[in-house]
Amino acid sequence: MSKYILILAAGKGTRMKSDLPKVLHEVAFHPMLYHVLAAAGAIENDGIFTVVGHGKAEVEAAFAGETAFVLQEEQKGTGHAVKTALNSAFADKENGTVLVLCGDTPLLRGETLSALLACHENCGNLVTVLTASLAEPFGYGRIIRDENNQVCRIVEEKDASAAEKAVQEINSGVYCFDLAFLKKAVGQLAHNNCQGELYLTDTVAICYETGGKTGAYVIDDFEEVKGVNDRAQLAEAAKILRRRKAEAAMRDGVTLIDPDTTWIDTAAEIGADTVIEPFSVIRGKTVIGANCRIGPNAELIDTVLGDGVTFWRSVAQKAKIGDVCCIGPFSYLRPGTVLADHVKIGDFVEVKNSNIGEHTKVPHLTYVGDSDIGSGCNIACGTITCNYDGFHKTRTTIGDGAFVGCNVNLVSPIHIEDGAYIGAGSTITKDVPTDALAVARNHQTNVEGWAARFRNLNKK
């Protein structure tokens, strides 16, 4: 049977007090909708559709290619959003199962949705609601059951009686529907509620009252179905996602000295026996090998590290670092940086769009940009590759075993061949042959007595 996923993400989210569409607010490095799509994508399906409205263009741009979109011109409730989708994206579909999710529930797990679908199909329900029990259920729709414990309706907080408000089983806003039933049911929805909207929850009562089979899949972890409606809940959800990832990493053999101050993206991968020290941030599709030492105060963004790397008090973005490299402190590896094995990048060194060979050292106070540096080189303190003439970027090439002295400017395009030496304080503008010494600086001049005369002059 076909399985479709429909995500409701058209709302403005007024309590966020923001011009940014609600589902684009970031939770643990990614927009809320990213996490919902990740959970949905964990299930085999025949199509994911997202209902958009407020901030349509921004949402579609952020998730182009990951979901099909349905436009809800006016936001008239969850039932209206589903009806809009059924009349457009589902117009040519007659049978199957539709899983309905909310775009502001980033804590949902794929395995929970799989279990909900299995429950729905195994029980032969026309509608199955994901529910949870909550000691203080204020604000949530209540699940009302009949004398046989069958779900017969859902009552919203604003429409509930005192007795109904005492019910602790709540609606998560996640449902499984038989598609044919859903198409009939949304046509029967009415605006007779406090909000004057079409409630998707009313489809449960429609199913029950017409003799259809309804059901609920109850989860133990209410935390998973928490929605995000304001900035405080946004921060709480992010904390939960970070905690989940930290716990998963530790179960996989990673040591986190302080999990509360270590932020790891859900997309990141970390090898066993790696130690991550406090105040480290690992973002995007970063991959860290085994036996590394990361932090403290490290930030890695979409970067790949080999095994045995030490990376501390430094930043790397879209870089590739080989095995047994030592980075930091206060290094900055910019996009396009590729380091071979056993490379040393020291304090206050910036590397951009460059390849650095095995066992090469760039110990401190250096800028390496648009360069190709061989193996076994030493790039001494204060070296600058001058790669920009105001109009064009050009490259510097340094061969194997070269030695670049302190305070050297290498004006690209330039080629320093294997084994060459560059004298300290030089500005090099021409290629340097193999095993040559290049020195480019004025001869020293000493003016006897000048300093004493200068001091005496300034005392007057």
For each residue, the residues with C-beta under 8 A, 3 or more apart:
1: 95 96 97 121
2: 46 93 95 96 97 179
3: 43 44 45 46 96 97 99 117
4: 45 46 47 48 49 90 93 96 97 98 99 179
5: 40 43 45 47 48 49 98 99 101
6: 49 50 51 82 85 98 99 100 101
7: 33 36 37 40 48 49 50 51 67 100 101 102 103
8: 11 51 78 81 82 100 101 102 103
9: 21 22 23 33 36 50 51 52 59 102 103 104
10: 51 52 53 54 72 75 81
11: 8 22 53 54 75 103 104
12: 21 22 53 54 55 75
13: 16 18 21 22 23 25 54 104 229
14: 17
15: 229 230
16: 13 20 22 25 229 230 231 234
17: 14 230 231
18: 13 22 25
19:
20: 16 24 25 55 58
21: 9 12 13 24 54 55 58 59
22: 9 11 12 13 16 18 25 32 54 103 104 228
23: 9 13 31 32 33 36 59 103 104
24: 20 21 31 32 33 55 58 59 62
25: 13 16 18 20 22 31 32 228 234
26: 29 30 31 32 238
27: 30 31 32 35 106 228 234 237 238 241
28: 35 106 237 238 241 242 245 263 265 266
29: 26 263 265 266 283 284
30: 26 27 34 35 265 266
31: 23 24 25 26 27 34 62
32: 22 23 24 25 26 27 35 36 103 104 106 228 234 237
33: 7 9 23 24 36 37 50 59 62 63 103
34: 30 31 37 38 63 106
35: 27 28 30 32 38 39 106 107 108 241 266
36: 7 9 23 32 33 39 40 101 102 103 105 106 108
37: 7 33 34 40 41 48 50 63 66 67
38: 34 35 41 42 110 266
39: 35 36 42 43 101 108 109 110 112 113
40: 5 7 36 37 43 45 48 99 101 110 113
41: 37 38 48 66 110
42: 38 39 109 110 111 113 114
43: 3 5 39 40 99 110 113 114 117
44: 3
45: 3 4 5 40 48 99
46: 2 3 4 96
47: 4 5 68 89
48: 4 5 7 37 40 41 45 66 67 68
49: 4 5 6 7 67 68 69 70 85 89 90
50: 6 7 9 33 37 59 63 67 68 69 70 103
51: 6 7 8 9 10 69 70 71 72 81 82 84 85
52: 9 10 55 56 59 60 69 70 71 72
53: 10 11 12 56 71 72 73 74 75
54: 10 11 12 13 21 22 75
55: 12 20 21 24 52 58 59
56: 52 53 59 60 69 71
57: 60 61
58: 20 21 24 55 61 62
59: 9 21 23 24 33 50 52 55 56 62 63 69
60: 52 56 57 63 64 69
61: 57 58 64
62: 24 31 33 58 59
63: 33 34 37 50 59 60 66 67
64: 60 61
65:
66: 37 41 48 63
67: 7 37 48 49 50 63
68: 47 48 49 50 89
69: 49 50 51 52 56 59 60
70: 49 50 51 52 84 85 88 89
71: 51 52 53 56 84
72: 10 51 52 53 75 80 81 84
73: 53
74: 53 80
75: 10 11 12 53 54 72 80 81
76: 80 197 198
77: 80 81 195 197 198 199 200
78: 8 81 82 173 197 198 199 200 201
79: 82 83 186 189 197 198 199 200 201 202 203
80: 72 74 75 76 77 83 84 189 197 198
81: 8 10 51 72 75 77 78 84 85 200
82: 6 8 51 78 79 85 86 100 182 186 200
83: 79 80 86 87 186 187 189 198
84: 51 70 71 72 80 81 87 88
85: 6 49 51 70 81 82 88 89 90
86: 82 83 89 90 91 182 183 186
87: 83 84 90 91
88: 70 84 85 91
89: 47 49 68 70 85 86
90: 4 49 85 86 87 93 98 179 183
91: 86 87 88
92:
93: 2 4 90 96 179
94: 179 180
95: 1 2 179 180
96: 1 2 3 4 46 93 179
97: 1 2 3 4 117 120 121 176 177 178 179
98: 4 5 6 90 176 177 178 179 182
99: 3 4 5 6 40 43 45 113 116 117 174 175 176
100: 6 7 8 82 174 175 176 177 200
101: 5 6 7 8 36 39 40 105 108 113 173 174
102: 7 8 9 36 105 173 174 227
103: 7 8 9 11 22 23 32 33 36 50
104: 9 11 13 22 23 32 227 228 229
105: 36 101 102 108 172 173 174 225 226 227 228
106: 27 28 32 34 35 36 228 237 241
107: 35 223 224 225 226 237 240 241
108: 35 36 39 101 105 112 113 174 224 225
109: 39 42 112 113 224
110: 38 39 40 41 42 43 113 114
111: 42 114 115
112: 39 108 109 115 116 130 219 224
113: 39 40 42 43 99 101 108 109 110 116 117 174
114: 42 43 110 111 117 118
115: 111 112 118 119 217
116: 99 112 113 119 120 128 130 174 176 217
117: 3 43 97 99 113 114 120 121 176
118: 114 115 121 122
119: 115 116 122 123 125 128 176 215 217
120: 97 116 117 123 125 128 176 215 217
121: 1 97 117 118 124
122: 118 119
123: 119 120 128 213 215
124: 121 213
125: 119 120 128 176 178 213 214 215
126: 177 178 181 207 212 213 214
127: 175 176 177 178 181 182 203 204 207 212 214 215
128: 116 119 120 123 125 175 176 214 215 216 217
129: 143 151 154 171 172 174 175 204 214 215 216 217
130: 112 116 172 173 174 175 216 217 219 225
131: 143 169 170 171 172 216 217 218 219
132: 169 170 172 218 219 220 221 222 224 225
133: 168 169 170 218 222
134: 137 140 168 169 170 222
135: 168
136:
137: 134 140 142 165 167 168 169 170
138: 157 165
139: 157
140: 134 137 157 170 171
141: 154 155 156 157 170 171 173 201
142: 137 154 155 157 160 164 165 167 169 170 171
143: 129 131 151 154 167 169 170 171 216
144: 151 152 153 154 155 164 167
145: 149 150 151 152 169
146: 149 150 152 208
147:
148:
149: 145 146
150: 145 146 208 213 214 215
151: 129 143 144 145 154 204 208 214 215 216
152: 144 145 146 204 205 208 214
153: 144 201 202 204 205 208
154: 129 141 142 143 144 151 171 201 202 204 205
155: 141 142 144 159 160 161 164 201
156: 141 159 160 193 194 195 199 201
157: 138 139 140 141 142 160 165
158: 193 194 195
159: 155 156 193 194
160: 142 155 156 157 164 165
161: 155 164 165
162: 165 166
163: 166 167
164: 142 144 155 160 161 167
165: 137 138 142 157 160 161 162
166: 162 163
167: 137 142 143 144 163 164
168: 133 134 135 137
169: 131 132 133 134 137 142 143 145 216 218
170: 131 132 133 134 137 140 141 142 143 222
171: 129 131 140 141 142 143 154 201
172: 105 129 130 131 132 219 225
173: 78 101 102 105 130 141 225 227
174: 99 100 101 102 105 108 113 116 129 130 225
175: 99 100 127 128 129 130 200 203
176: 97 98 99 100 116 117 119 120 125 127 128
177: 97 98 100 126 127 181 182 185 203
178: 97 98 125 126 127 181 182
179: 2 4 90 93 94 95 96 97 98 182 183
180: 94 95 183 184
181: 126 127 177 178 184 185 207 212
182: 82 86 98 127 177 178 179 185 186 203
183: 86 90 179 180 186 187
184: 180 181 187 188
185: 177 181 182 188 189 203 206 207
186: 79 82 83 86 182 183 189 198 200 203
187: 83 183 184
188: 184 185 206
189: 79 80 83 185 186 198 199 200 202 203 206
190: 198 202
191: 196 197 198
192:
193: 156 158 159 196 197 199
194: 156 158 159
195: 77 156 158 199
196: 191 193
197: 76 77 78 79 80 191 193
198: 76 77 78 79 80 83 186 189 190 191 202
199: 77 78 79 156 189 193 195 202
200: 77 78 79 81 82 100 175 186 189 203
201: 78 79 141 153 154 155 156 171 204
202: 79 153 154 189 190 198 199 205 206
203: 79 127 175 177 182 185 186 189 200 206 207
204: 127 129 151 152 153 154 201 207 208 214
205: 152 153 154 202 208 209
206: 185 188 189 202 203 209 210
207: 126 127 181 185 203 204 210 212 213 214
208: 146 150 151 152 153 204 205 212 214
209: 205 206
210: 206 207
211:
212: 126 127 181 207 208
213: 123 124 125 126 150 207
214: 125 126 127 128 129 150 151 152 204 207 208
215: 119 120 123 125 127 128 129 150 151
216: 128 129 130 131 143 151 169
217: 115 116 119 120 128 129 130 131
218: 131 132 133 169
219: 112 130 131 132 172 222 224 225
220: 132
221: 132 224
222: 132 133 134 170 219 225 226
223: 107 226 240
224: 107 108 109 112 132 219 221
225: 105 107 108 130 132 172 173 174 219 222
226: 105 107 222 223 233 236 237 240
227: 102 104 105 173 233
228: 22 25 27 32 104 105 106 233 234 237
229: 13 15 16 104 233
230: 15 16 17 233 234
231: 16 17 234 235
232: 235 236
233: 226 227 228 229 230 236 237
234: 16 25 27 32 228 230 231 237 238
235: 231 232 238 239
236: 226 232 233 239 240
237: 27 28 32 106 107 226 228 233 234 240 241
238: 26 27 28 234 235 241 242
239: 235 236 242 243
240: 107 223 226 236 237 243 244
241: 27 28 35 106 107 237 238 244 245 266
242: 28 238 239 245 246 263 264
243: 239 240 246 247 259
244: 240 241 247 248 266
245: 28 241 242 248 249 264 265 266 268
246: 242 243 249 250 256 259 262 264
247: 243 244 250 251 259
248: 244 245 251 252
249: 245 246 252 254 256 264 270
250: 246 247 253 254 255 256 259
251: 247 248
252: 248 249 270 272
253: 250 271 272 273
254: 249 250 270 271 272 273 274 275 276
255: 250 273 274 275 276
256: 246 249 250 259 262 276
257: 262 275 276 277 278 295
258: 261 262 277 278
259: 243 246 247 250 256 262
260:
261: 258 278 279 280
262: 246 256 257 258 259 276 277 278 279 280 282 295
263: 28 29 242 280 281 282 283
264: 242 245 246 249 268 270 276 282
265: 28 29 30 245 268 282 283 284 285 286
266: 28 29 30 35 38 241 244 245
267: 284 285 286
268: 245 264 265 282 283 284 285 286 287 288
269: 286 287 288
270: 249 252 254 264 274 276 282 287 288
271: 253 254 274 288 289 290 291 292 307
272: 252 253 254 290 291
273: 253 254 255 290 291
274: 254 255 270 271 288 289 290 291 292 293 294
275: 254 255 257 292 293 294
276: 254 255 256 257 262 264 270 280 282 294 295
277: 257 258 262 280 293 294 295 296 298 312
278: 257 258 261 262 295 296
279: 261 262 295 296 297
280: 261 262 263 276 277 294 295 296 297 298 299 300
281: 263 298 299 300
282: 262 263 264 265 268 270 276 286 288 294 298 299 300
283: 29 263 265 268 286 299 300 301 302
284: 29 265 267 268 301 302
285: 265 267 268 302
286: 265 267 268 269 282 283 300 301 302 303 304 305
287: 268 269 270 303 304 305
288: 268 269 270 271 274 282 292 294 300 305 309
289: 271 274 292 305 306 307 308 309 323
290: 271 272 273 274 307 308
291: 271 272 273 274 307 308
292: 271 274 275 288 289 305 307 308 309 310 311
293: 274 275 277 309 310 311 312
294: 274 275 276 277 280 282 288 298 300 309 311 312
295: 257 262 276 277 278 279 280 298 311 312 313
296: 277 278 279 280 312 313
297: 279 280 312 313
298: 277 280 281 282 294 295 311 312 313 314 315 328
299: 280 281 282 283 314 315 316
300: 280 281 282 283 286 288 294 303 305 311 315 316
301: 283 284 286 315 316 317 318
302: 283 284 285 286 317 318
303: 286 287 300 316 317 318 319 320 321 333
304: 286 287 319 320 321
305: 286 287 288 289 292 300 309 311 321 325
306: 289 309 321 322 323 324 325 341
307: 271 289 290 291 292 323 324
308: 289 290 291 292 323 324
309: 288 289 292 293 294 305 306 321 323 324 325 326 327
310: 292 293 325 326 327 328
311: 292 293 294 295 298 300 305 314 316 321 325 327 328
312: 277 293 294 295 296 297 298 327 328 329
313: 295 296 297 298 328 329 330
314: 298 299 311 327 328 329 330 331 332 333 345
315: 298 299 300 301 331 332 333
316: 299 300 301 303 311 319 321 327 331 332 333 337
317: 301 302 303 333 334 335
318: 301 302 303 334 335 336 337
319: 303 304 316 333 334 335 336 337 338 339 351
320: 303 304 337 338 339
321: 303 304 305 306 309 311 316 325 327 333 337 339 343
322: 306 325 339 340 341 342 343 358
323: 289 306 307 308 309 341 342
324: 306 307 308 309 341 342
325: 305 306 309 310 311 321 322 339 341 342 343 344 345
326: 309 310 343 344 345 346
327: 309 310 311 312 314 316 321 331 333 345
328: 298 310 311 312 313 314 331 345 346 347
329: 312 313 314 347
330: 313 314 347 348
331: 314 315 316 327 328 345 346 347 348 349 350 351
332: 314 315 316 349 350 351
333: 303 314 315 316 317 319 321 327 337 339 345 350 351
334: 317 318 319 337 350 351 352 353
335: 317 318 319 352 353
336: 318 319 352 353 354
337: 316 318 319 320 321 333 334 351 352 353 354 356
338: 319 320 354 355 356
339: 319 320 321 322 325 333 343 345 351 356
340: 322 343 355 356 357 358 360 375
341: 306 322 323 324 325 358 359
342: 322 323 324 325 358 359
343: 321 322 325 326 339 340 356 357 358 359 360 361 362
344: 325 326 360 361 362 363
345: 314 325 326 327 328 331 333 339 349 351 356 362
346: 326 328 331 349 361 362 363 364
347: 328 329 330 331 363 364 365
348: 330 331 364 365 366
349: 331 332 345 346 362 363 364 365 366 367 368
350: 331 332 333 334 366 367 368 369
351: 319 331 332 333 334 337 339 345 354 356 362 368 369
352: 334 335 336 337 368 369 370
353: 334 335 336 337 369 370
354: 336 337 338 351 368 369 370 371 372 373
355: 338 340 371 372 373
356: 337 338 339 340 343 345 351 360 362 368 371 373
357: 340 343 360 373 374 375 376 377 400
358: 322 340 341 342 343 375 376
359: 341 342 343 375 376
360: 340 343 344 356 357 373 374 375 376 377 378 379
361: 343 344 346 377 378 379
362: 343 344 345 346 349 351 356 366 368 379 383
363: 344 346 347 349 366 379 380 381
364: 346 347 348 349 381
365: 347 348 349 381 382
366: 348 349 350 362 363 379 380 381 382 383 384
367: 349 350 383 384 385
368: 349 350 351 352 354 356 362 371 373 379 383 385
369: 350 351 352 353 354 385 387 388 393
370: 352 353 354 385 387 393 394 395 396 412
371: 354 355 356 368 385 387 395 396 397 398 412
372: 354 355 395 396 397 398
373: 354 355 356 357 360 368 377 379 398 402
374: 357 360 377 398 399 400 401 402 418
375: 340 357 358 359 360 400 401
376: 357 358 359 360 400 401
377: 357 360 361 373 374 398 400 401 402 403 404
378: 360 361 402 403 404
379: 360 361 362 363 366 368 373 383 398 404
380: 363 366 383 403 404 405 406 408 424
381: 363 364 365 366 406 407
382: 365 366 406 407 408
383: 362 366 367 368 379 380 404 406 407 408 409 410
384: 366 367 408 409 410
385: 367 368 369 370 371 396 410 412
386: 409 410 411 412
387: 369 370 371 393 394 395 396 412
388: 369 392 393 394
389: 392 394
390:
391:
392: 388 389
393: 369 370 387 388
394: 370 387 388 389 412 413
395: 370 371 372 387 412 413
396: 370 371 372 385 387 410 412 413 414 416
397: 371 372 414 415 416
398: 371 372 373 374 377 379 402 404 410 416
399: 374 402 415 416 417 418 419 420 434
400: 357 374 375 376 377 418 419
401: 374 375 376 377 418 419
402: 373 374 377 378 398 399 416 417 418 419 420 421 422
403: 377 378 380 420 421 422
404: 377 378 379 380 383 398 408 410 416 422
405: 380 408 421 422 423 424 425 426
406: 380 381 382 383 424 425
407: 381 382 383 424 425
408: 380 382 383 384 404 405 422 423 424 425 426 427 428
409: 383 384 386 426 427 428
410: 383 384 385 386 396 398 404 414 416 422 428
411: 386 414 427 428 429
412: 370 371 385 386 387 394 395 396
413: 394 395 396
414: 396 397 410 411 428 429 430 431 432
415: 397 399 431 432
416: 396 397 398 399 402 404 410 420 422 428 431 432 438
417: 399 402 420 431 432 433 434 435 436
418: 374 399 400 401 402 434 435
419: 399 400 401 402 434 435
420: 399 402 403 416 417 432 433 434 435 436 437 438
421: 402 403 405 436 437 438
422: 402 403 404 405 408 410 416 426 428 432 437 438 439
423: 405 408 426 437 438 439 440 441
424: 380 405 406 407 408
425: 405 406 407 408 441
426: 405 408 409 422 423 438 439 440 441
427: 408 409 411 440 441
428: 408 409 410 411 414 416 422 432 438 440
429: 411 414 440
430: 414 438
431: 414 415 416 417
432: 414 415 416 417 420 422 428 436 438
433: 417 420 436
434: 399 417 418 419 420
435: 417 418 419 420
436: 417 420 421 432 433
437: 420 421 422 423
438: 416 420 421 422 423 426 428 430 432
439: 422 423 426
440: 423 426 427 428 429
441: 423 425 426 427
442:
443:
444:
445:
446:
447: 450
448:
449: 452 453
450: 447 453 454
451: 454 455
452: 449 455 456
453: 449 450 456 457
454: 450 451 457 458
455: 451 452 458 459
456: 452 453 459 460
457: 453 454 460
458: 454 455
459: 455 456
460: 456 457
